[in-house]
Amino acid sequence: MVVKDYRAGPRQAIPANQALADRVRHVFWLISAKSPYRKRVTSGDSCLFYVSSKLGKVIASNCVISSPPNPITHNIKASLRAICQPF
């Protein structure tokens, strides 16, 4: 699972390590519809968290997937916006 620095707005940059911390704290991960292995991910799979940032690149951690991927709904997007605000 890859996490990169990203922009949350015109002047809001979210560092990759902060994005990873938010996702781990709130126990979620977004998998792009363009991800080549999205349809193969299922409960019990092991994965690595790879952080790619302007500060460097590192394998940050590992995990076991607890549920199969689900489509992102408007409610999920709203919830993610509320919990993943920059500090």
C-alpha positions in Angstrom: 0.0 0.0 0.0 1.6 3.3 -1.2 1.1 6.7 0.5 2.6 9.9 -1.0 2.6 13.5 -0.1 -0.6 15.1 -1.4 -2.5 18.3 -1.6 -5.7 18.8 0.4 -6.3 22.2 -1.1 -4.6 25.0 -2.9 -2.3 25.7 0.0 -2.6 22.6 2.1 0.1 20.0 1.7 -0.3 16.7 3.7 3.0 14.9 4.2 3.0 11.2 3.5 3.8 10.2 7.0 0.8 12.2 8.3 -1.5 10.6 5.8 -0.2 7.2 6.9 -0.7 8.0 10.5 -4.3 9.2 9.9 -5.2 6.1 7.9 -3.6 3.7 10.5 -5.2 5.5 13.4 -8.7 5.4 11.8 -8.1 1.9 10.3 -8.8 2.5 6.7 -7.0 2.5 3.4 -8.2 3.8 0.0 -7.4 1.5 -3.0 -7.6 3.3 -6.4 -10.0 1.8 -9.0 -6.9 2.0 -11.2 -4.8 -0.3 -8.9 -3.9 -3.4 -10.9 -4.4 -5.8 -7.9 -7.5 -4.2 -6.4 -9.7 -7.1 -7.4 -7.3 -9.6 -5.8 -7.2 -8.0 -2.4 -9.2 -10.0 0.2 -9.4 -10.6 4.0 -6.3 -12.2 5.4 -3.9 -10.8 2.8 -0.6 -9.4 4.1 0.7 -6.1 2.8 3.4 -3.4 3.4 3.0 0.3 3.8 5.4 2.1 1.5 5.8 5.9 2.2 7.1 8.0 -0.7 7.8 11.6 0.4 10.0 14.5 -0.6 11.8 13.6 2.6 12.5 10.1 1.4 11.1 6.7 0.7 10.7 3.9 3.2 8.7 0.7 4.0 7.0 2.0 7.1 5.0 -1.0 8.4 3.1 -4.1 7.5 -0.5 -5.3 8.2 -3.1 -8.0 7.5 -6.2 -7.0 5.6 -9.3 -7.4 7.7 -12.0 -7.0 5.1 -12.4 -7.0 1.3 -12.4 -3.7 -0.5 -15.7 -1.8 -0.8 -16.7 0.9 -3.2 -16.3 4.5 -1.8 -19.7 6.1 -1.2 -20.5 9.7 -0.6 -20.9 8.9 3.1 -17.5 7.4 3.3 -15.9 10.4 1.5 -17.6 12.8 4.0 -16.4 10.7 6.9 -12.8 10.7 5.6 -12.8 14.5 5.1 -13.9 14.9 8.7 -11.3 12.7 10.3 -8.3 13.5 8.0 -8.0 17.2 8.5 -4.4 18.6 8.5 -3.0 19.7 11.8 
